[in-house]
Amino acid sequence: MLPDCLVPFKHYEESVIADALDDRIIPDESDDRPSVMTVGHWKFWLMLNERDIDGHMKSIGHRELGFSEELLKSGVSLLGMLRSSIPEGWLKTVLRYIYNSGARLLPYYP
């Protein structure tokens, strides 16, 4: 089981990464906040995995939570819906479902 505060292959806690992805913190080179380059890498990592995240979430939702087959075929982005409906916990939710179901996301090594 993946603890809520960890993101696989990342050195920062989930809350810091989610805040940076949602532009709630401003990167800074002078303190313990992530650098501009690090935040850029996280944003690229999210973009790289966006379709996979949405596919995994739809599949898990259909298989485990009983979501309809129409959702699987729809163009609705579950990732977008999660980001807007639970802004403080969307990344934690996504990672918990994906990794604890046995699936993986692509890492990004610049």
Salt bridges, closest charged atoms under 4 A:
ASP4 OD1 - ARG96 NE 2.94
ASP19 OD1 - ARG24 NH2 2.77
ASP22 OD2 - ARG24 NH1 3.14
ASP22 OD1 - ARG83 NH2 2.49
ASP23 OD1 - LYS43 NZ 2.60
ASP28 OD2 - ARG33 NH2 2.88
ASP31 OD2 - ARG33 NE 3.00
ASP54 OD2 - LYS58 NZ 3.47
GLU64 OE2 - ARG63 NE 3.46
